[in-house]
Amino acid sequence: MTKIYIDKISAVTKNLELKHNEKIMDDTNTPLPCDMGTVLAAEVLEDKSIYNEMELPTGRMSKLKKGDIIAVALGERAALKGFVGNLPTSLYPGDIIHLLNMGGVAGVCTSANTKEVGNPLRIRILGGIIRKGQQLNINQKTLYEPSDTMKSKVPLIIVTGTSMDSGKTTVAIEITKTLTRMGMKLAGAKLTGVGALRDLYKMQDYGVYNGVSFLDAGITSTANIDAETMKRVTKGALDHLSKDNPDAIIIEFGDGLMGRYGVAAVLDTPEIKANVRLHIGCAGDPVAAIGLAKGCKELSVPIDVISGPVTDNEVGKAIIRDELDVIVYNAFNPTTEWMDLVISRWLHAYQLSA
């Protein structure tokens, strides 16, 4: 057991409230747990020119430099435009693994989109961070528990997409801003993806008063998690957010419908379907948008609005209007049609004044 000074604490460990001075188990002959959420101290082994920052619990991004000591947590990733990585099968102090995302999820990288993010940042494991002699895991301090049942009847606004970077957060922010200015009390959730805080913080900047993600259930990443676990995590999150009676809960789904993060499993949950009042789908091109709409219709969660880069000019908008019975909405240029939908769905229901 050794005392260590941690330079930078990752966002995924936020609920543990780590200090810069912690203790680690660093016996090189003793294996470390390889479970998701295991919290480790590691040394950054190189400088990178891209994808070289880590999110702190405050949401601030901090540039990583060779020699930095960081606190991370084990998890998986299956990003279309980033890294693919798994949990290590064995791990000892001194072993080298990779930082898989900016939120501080670490694992063994097996594939990378190097044009987008470069090679994965290598980190040397110094030891497992411990308290009272116990190895820390982010699941030891949670805000809510997964549940087999869901009592919440709070209306849901859901934002899905075809992949990462398809415009989901941008449109979620605009929806939040619009409804908050109308007087609605909104809660928010990020229910799939790899652990990070920035998307929830952005929604909170525009009026979401309370927000949670899968991190708050002790999960660093929903990559490759089974469908039943995803459904239980979602039910627990929504019941937790419903305790103080928000007018609606806005949900952003990380990654895409056909990804490996459990989006389709959550959408196929009967309790979720029953509460959805508005569904916005985001896509980068017409083929993707049409495919997303088809997939969601098959799950009986039809899309009301298409947004994202496909709506950045009149060509994409025209194709979507010709092919789909939806409203086309560009988050950078809101239209009267969009406001009409908002008013018809929400203003009348809650007897609010614009």
C-alpha positions as CSV (number, residue, x, y, z in Angstrom):
1,M,0.0,0.0,0.0
2,T,1.4,3.4,-1.1
3,K,0.3,7.0,-0.8
4,I,0.0,8.7,-4.1
5,Y,-0.7,12.2,-5.5
6,I,-3.2,12.2,-8.4
7,D,-2.9,15.1,-10.8
8,K,-6.2,14.7,-12.6
9,I,-9.3,12.8,-11.5
10,S,-11.6,11.6,-14.3
11,A,-15.3,12.4,-14.6
12,V,-16.4,8.7,-14.4
13,T,-15.3,8.6,-10.8
14,K,-17.3,11.6,-9.8
15,N,-19.6,10.0,-7.2
16,L,-16.7,8.6,-5.2
17,E,-15.4,12.2,-4.7
18,L,-11.8,11.1,-5.0
19,K,-9.1,13.4,-3.4
20,H,-5.8,14.2,-5.0
21,N,-4.1,12.3,-2.1
22,E,-5.2,8.7,-2.1
23,K,-3.7,5.3,-1.3
24,I,-3.1,2.5,-3.9
25,M,-2.5,-1.2,-3.8
26,D,0.7,-1.5,-5.9
27,D,2.1,-4.9,-5.1
28,T,3.3,-6.1,-8.5
29,N,2.7,-9.8,-7.5
30,T,-1.0,-9.2,-6.6
31,P,-3.5,-9.1,-9.5
32,L,-6.0,-6.2,-9.6
33,P,-9.7,-6.7,-10.3
34,C,-10.7,-6.5,-13.9
35,D,-14.3,-5.7,-13.2
36,M,-16.1,-2.8,-14.9
37,G,-15.8,0.3,-12.7
38,T,-12.6,-0.7,-11.0
39,V,-10.8,2.6,-10.1
40,L,-7.1,2.8,-10.8
41,A,-4.2,5.2,-10.6
42,A,-2.2,5.4,-13.9
43,E,0.7,7.3,-15.4
44,V,0.3,8.9,-18.9
45,L,3.1,7.5,-21.1
46,E,3.0,9.9,-24.0
47,D,1.9,13.2,-25.4
48,K,-0.7,13.4,-28.1
49,S,-1.7,16.2,-30.4
50,I,-5.4,15.1,-30.8
51,Y,-7.9,13.4,-28.5
52,N,-5.5,14.4,-25.7
53,E,-7.8,15.7,-23.0
54,M,-9.7,14.2,-20.0
55,E,-12.9,15.4,-18.5
56,L,-12.8,16.2,-14.8
57,P,-15.8,15.8,-12.4
58,T,-16.6,19.5,-12.9
59,G,-17.0,18.9,-16.6
60,R,-13.9,20.9,-17.4
61,M,-11.5,19.4,-20.0
62,S,-7.9,19.1,-19.0
63,K,-5.0,18.4,-21.4
64,L,-3.1,15.3,-20.6
65,K,0.7,15.4,-20.6
66,K,3.3,12.6,-20.4
67,G,4.0,11.9,-16.8
68,D,0.6,12.9,-15.5
69,I,-0.9,10.7,-12.8
70,I,-4.6,10.2,-13.4
71,A,-7.5,8.3,-11.8
72,V,-9.5,6.2,-14.3
73,A,-12.1,3.4,-14.2
74,L,-12.2,0.2,-16.2
75,G,-14.9,-0.2,-18.9
76,E,-15.5,-1.0,-22.6
77,R,-16.1,1.0,-25.7
78,A,-17.5,0.2,-29.2
79,A,-17.4,3.6,-31.0
80,L,-17.9,3.8,-34.7
81,K,-15.7,6.9,-34.9
82,G,-13.4,6.4,-32.0
83,F,-11.9,3.5,-30.1
84,V,-13.1,-0.1,-29.6
85,G,-11.8,-1.6,-26.3
86,N,-12.5,-4.3,-23.8
87,L,-11.9,-5.0,-20.1
88,P,-8.5,-6.6,-19.5
89,T,-8.5,-10.3,-18.8
90,S,-5.7,-9.8,-16.2
91,L,-4.1,-6.8,-14.7
92,Y,-1.2,-6.1,-12.4
93,P,0.5,-2.9,-11.3
94,G,3.0,-2.0,-14.1
95,D,0.8,-3.2,-16.9
96,I,0.0,-0.9,-19.9
97,I,-3.6,-0.4,-21.1
98,H,-5.3,2.5,-22.9
99,L,-7.5,5.5,-22.2
100,L,-10.7,4.7,-24.2
101,N,-12.6,8.0,-23.9
102,M,-12.3,11.5,-22.6
103,G,-14.4,10.7,-19.5
104,G,-11.7,8.5,-18.1
105,V,-12.8,5.0,-19.1
106,A,-9.8,2.7,-19.5
107,G,-9.4,-0.7,-21.1
108,V,-7.5,-2.6,-23.8
109,C,-8.0,-1.0,-27.2
110,T,-8.6,-3.5,-30.0
111,S,-9.4,-1.2,-32.8
112,A,-9.2,2.6,-33.5
113,N,-10.4,5.1,-36.1
114,T,-7.0,6.8,-36.2
115,K,-8.0,9.4,-38.7
116,E,-10.5,10.8,-36.2
117,V,-8.7,10.3,-32.9
118,G,-5.2,9.0,-33.5
119,N,-3.8,6.1,-31.7
120,P,-5.1,5.3,-28.2
121,L,-3.3,7.0,-25.3
122,R,-1.2,4.4,-23.4
123,I,-1.3,4.5,-19.6
124,R,0.8,2.5,-17.1
125,I,-1.2,1.1,-14.2
126,L,0.3,2.2,-10.9
127,G,-2.2,0.4,-8.7
128,G,-5.8,0.1,-7.6
129,I,-7.1,3.0,-5.5
130,I,-8.2,1.8,-2.1
131,R,-10.1,3.1,0.9
132,K,-10.1,1.3,4.3
133,G,-8.2,-1.5,2.6
134,Q,-10.9,-2.0,0.0
135,Q,-10.5,-1.7,-3.8
136,L,-12.7,1.2,-5.1
137,N,-15.3,0.6,-7.8
138,I,-17.7,3.3,-9.0
139,N,-20.6,1.0,-8.2
140,Q,-19.9,1.5,-4.5
141,K,-21.5,5.0,-4.5
142,T,-24.6,5.4,-6.7
143,L,-27.5,7.8,-7.0
144,Y,-30.1,5.2,-7.9
145,E,-30.5,1.4,-8.3
146,P,-31.7,-0.5,-11.4
147,S,-35.2,-1.7,-11.1
148,D,-37.4,-4.6,-12.4
149,T,-40.4,-2.4,-12.5
150,M,-41.1,1.2,-13.3
151,K,-43.8,3.4,-11.6
152,S,-43.1,6.6,-13.4
153,K,-45.7,8.1,-15.7
154,V,-43.8,11.3,-16.4
155,P,-43.9,12.2,-20.2
156,L,-40.7,11.5,-22.0
157,I,-39.0,13.4,-24.8
158,I,-36.4,11.1,-26.4
159,V,-33.5,12.0,-28.8
160,T,-32.1,9.1,-30.8
161,G,-29.5,9.0,-33.6
162,T,-27.8,7.0,-36.2
163,S,-24.4,7.2,-34.5
164,M,-22.2,9.5,-32.4
165,D,-21.8,13.0,-33.7
166,S,-25.2,13.0,-35.4
167,G,-26.5,16.1,-33.7
168,K,-28.3,14.6,-30.7
169,T,-26.9,16.9,-28.0
170,T,-27.4,20.0,-30.1
171,V,-31.1,19.3,-30.6
172,A,-31.5,18.2,-27.0
173,I,-30.2,21.6,-25.8
174,E,-32.6,23.5,-28.1
175,I,-35.6,21.5,-27.0
176,T,-34.6,22.1,-23.4
177,K,-34.2,25.8,-23.9
178,T,-37.5,26.1,-25.7
179,L,-39.5,24.2,-23.1
180,T,-37.8,25.8,-20.1
181,R,-38.6,29.2,-21.5
182,M,-42.2,28.1,-21.8
183,G,-42.2,27.4,-18.0
184,M,-41.7,23.6,-18.0
185,K,-39.8,21.8,-15.3
186,L,-37.5,19.4,-17.0
187,A,-35.3,16.5,-15.8
188,G,-32.7,14.9,-18.0
189,A,-31.0,11.6,-18.6
190,K,-28.2,10.1,-20.7
191,L,-29.0,6.4,-20.7
192,T,-26.5,4.9,-23.2
193,G,-22.9,5.4,-24.2
194,V,-19.5,5.7,-22.6
195,G,-19.1,7.6,-19.3
196,A,-18.8,11.4,-19.6
197,L,-20.6,14.3,-18.1
198,R,-20.5,17.0,-20.8
199,D,-23.8,16.2,-22.5
200,L,-25.8,16.3,-19.3
201,Y,-24.0,19.5,-18.2
202,K,-25.0,21.1,-21.5
203,M,-28.6,20.3,-20.9
204,Q,-28.3,21.7,-17.4
205,D,-26.9,24.9,-18.7
206,Y,-30.3,25.5,-20.5
207,G,-32.7,24.5,-17.7
208,V,-32.6,20.8,-16.9
209,Y,-32.7,21.0,-13.1
210,N,-31.8,17.4,-12.3
211,G,-29.9,14.9,-14.5
212,V,-28.5,11.4,-14.2
213,S,-26.7,8.9,-16.4
214,F,-25.8,5.2,-16.2
215,L,-22.7,6.4,-14.3
216,D,-25.0,7.1,-11.4
217,A,-25.9,3.4,-11.4
218,G,-22.3,2.4,-11.2
219,I,-21.8,1.6,-14.9
220,T,-18.9,3.2,-16.8
221,S,-20.2,2.2,-20.2
222,T,-23.2,0.5,-21.7
223,A,-21.2,-1.1,-24.5
224,N,-22.0,-4.8,-24.8
225,I,-24.3,-4.9,-21.7
226,D,-27.2,-7.3,-22.0
227,A,-30.7,-6.1,-22.8
228,E,-32.3,-6.9,-19.5
229,T,-29.7,-5.0,-17.6
230,M,-30.2,-2.0,-19.8
231,K,-33.9,-2.0,-19.2
232,R,-33.5,-2.3,-15.5
233,V,-31.0,0.6,-15.4
234,T,-33.4,2.8,-17.5
235,K,-36.4,2.1,-15.2
236,G,-34.4,2.9,-12.1
237,A,-33.1,6.2,-13.6
238,L,-36.6,7.4,-14.7
239,D,-38.2,6.5,-11.3
240,H,-35.4,8.3,-9.6
241,L,-35.9,11.5,-11.7
242,S,-39.7,11.3,-11.2
243,K,-39.6,11.7,-7.4
244,D,-40.0,15.4,-7.5
245,N,-42.6,15.5,-10.3
246,P,-41.0,17.1,-13.4
247,D,-43.3,18.1,-16.2
248,A,-41.2,15.9,-18.5
249,I,-37.9,14.0,-18.7
250,I,-35.7,14.5,-21.8
251,I,-33.5,11.5,-22.7
252,E,-30.5,11.6,-24.9
253,F,-29.3,8.2,-26.2
254,G,-25.6,8.0,-26.7
255,D,-24.3,6.3,-29.9
256,G,-26.8,5.0,-32.5
257,L,-29.8,2.7,-32.8
258,M,-27.7,0.0,-34.4
259,G,-24.7,0.4,-32.1
260,R,-23.5,-1.8,-29.3
261,Y,-24.7,0.3,-26.5
262,G,-28.2,-0.9,-25.8
263,V,-30.3,1.8,-27.4
264,A,-32.7,-0.6,-29.2
265,A,-33.2,-2.6,-26.0
266,V,-34.2,0.5,-24.0
267,L,-36.6,1.6,-26.8
268,D,-38.2,-1.8,-26.8
269,T,-39.2,-1.5,-23.1
270,P,-43.0,-1.3,-22.9
271,E,-43.0,1.2,-20.0
272,I,-40.7,3.5,-22.0
273,K,-42.9,3.3,-25.1
274,A,-46.0,4.2,-23.1
275,N,-44.5,7.4,-21.7
276,V,-42.9,8.8,-24.9
277,R,-44.6,12.0,-26.1
278,L,-42.0,13.4,-28.5
279,H,-39.3,11.5,-30.4
280,I,-36.6,13.4,-32.3
281,G,-34.2,11.4,-34.5
282,C,-30.9,12.7,-35.7
283,A,-29.0,11.7,-38.8
284,G,-26.2,12.9,-41.1
285,D,-27.7,12.0,-44.4
286,P,-31.1,11.0,-46.0
287,V,-30.3,7.2,-46.2
288,A,-29.4,7.2,-42.5
289,A,-32.5,9.2,-41.5
290,I,-34.8,6.9,-43.4
291,G,-33.1,3.9,-41.9
292,L,-33.4,5.3,-38.4
293,A,-37.1,6.1,-38.9
294,K,-37.8,2.6,-40.2
295,G,-35.9,0.9,-37.3
296,C,-37.8,3.0,-34.7
297,K,-41.1,2.3,-36.4
298,E,-40.4,-1.4,-36.1
299,L,-39.8,-0.9,-32.4
300,S,-43.2,0.9,-32.2
301,V,-41.5,4.1,-31.1
302,P,-42.1,6.2,-34.3
303,I,-40.1,9.4,-34.9
304,D,-42.0,12.7,-34.9
305,V,-39.1,15.0,-35.9
306,I,-35.9,14.5,-38.0
307,S,-32.9,16.7,-37.1
308,G,-29.1,16.7,-37.4
309,P,-26.8,17.5,-40.3
310,V,-29.2,16.0,-42.8
311,T,-31.3,19.1,-42.2
312,D,-28.5,21.6,-42.8
313,N,-29.8,22.7,-46.2
314,E,-32.9,22.4,-48.4
315,V,-31.7,19.3,-50.3
316,G,-31.7,17.0,-47.2
317,K,-34.9,18.6,-45.9
318,A,-36.8,18.1,-49.2
319,I,-35.8,14.4,-49.4
320,I,-36.9,13.8,-45.8
321,R,-40.2,15.5,-46.4
322,D,-40.8,13.4,-49.5
323,E,-39.9,10.1,-47.9
324,L,-41.1,10.4,-44.3
325,D,-44.2,11.7,-42.5
326,V,-42.2,13.8,-40.0
327,I,-41.4,17.4,-39.2
328,V,-37.9,18.4,-40.3
329,Y,-36.1,20.6,-37.8
330,N,-32.7,22.2,-37.9
331,A,-31.5,23.1,-34.4
332,F,-29.6,26.1,-35.7
333,N,-32.6,27.5,-37.5
334,P,-35.8,26.7,-35.7
335,T,-39.0,27.0,-37.8
336,T,-42.6,27.9,-37.1
337,E,-43.5,24.3,-37.8
338,W,-41.3,23.2,-34.9
339,M,-43.0,25.7,-32.5
340,D,-46.4,24.5,-33.6
341,L,-45.5,21.0,-32.7
342,V,-44.1,22.0,-29.3
343,I,-47.2,24.1,-28.5
344,S,-49.6,21.3,-29.6
345,R,-47.8,18.7,-27.6
346,W,-46.9,20.6,-24.4
347,L,-48.3,24.1,-24.1
348,H,-52.0,23.0,-24.1
349,A,-51.3,20.0,-21.9
350,Y,-49.7,22.0,-19.1
351,Q,-51.7,25.2,-19.6
352,L,-48.5,27.3,-19.8
353,S,-48.1,30.6,-21.5
354,A,-45.4,31.1,-24.2
